[in-house]
């Protein structure tokens, strides 16, 4: 049974930073591309970033490029998202996902960017 459990969200001021983690289990983590998606209040799921199985290939949505960094530790079955220069519009529930549409995703962690 696939399980994805995110952590690390919280309240942060504009310009601040957060690092999200996602603990994966129930599948061979190191054999899959992994993804971060988010859902802002009243909006649909938005793809943020993808990472290849070895972690050496990454992609980002345009608005996150240069501010967010995706990484993974296959030995720990864990996915990360380092978020810097956070903006109010980054406020959302962040999910790690096993597919880029977010169909198989964790319950999410809330990130609120506000002064």
C-alpha positions, 0 to 999 in steps of 0.5 A, a space after each residue: 500500500 502506497 503511503 506518502 506522508 508530508 511534514 514541515 509546513 507552517 506559518 512563515 513571513 513573506 521572504 522566509 523559507 521552509 523545507 518540506 519532507 515526504 516519507 514514502 513507503 509501500 513501493 520501491 521509491 528509488 525506481 520512481 520519479 517523484 513530484 510535488 504539487 500544491 492546492 491553493 484555497 479555492 483552486 485546483 492542483 498545481 504541479 510544482 516540481 519533478 525529480 528523476 530517480 537518481 535526483 540528477 534531473 529536476 524540473 520546476 514550474 516557471 513561478 518556482 524556478 530559482 526559489 524552490 529546490 527539490 531533492 531526494 534521499 533514496 536510502 531514506 525513502 524521502 523526498 524534500 522541497 526547499 522553499 525560499 523567498 516565499 510569497 503570499 501566493 505560495 500559500 497552499 496545501 503541499 503534497 508529494 505525489 507519485 505521478 505528476 497529476 497528483 492522483 497518488 499523493 499524500 494528505 499534504 502539509 499546509 504552508 501559510 505565507 503571511 505577515 
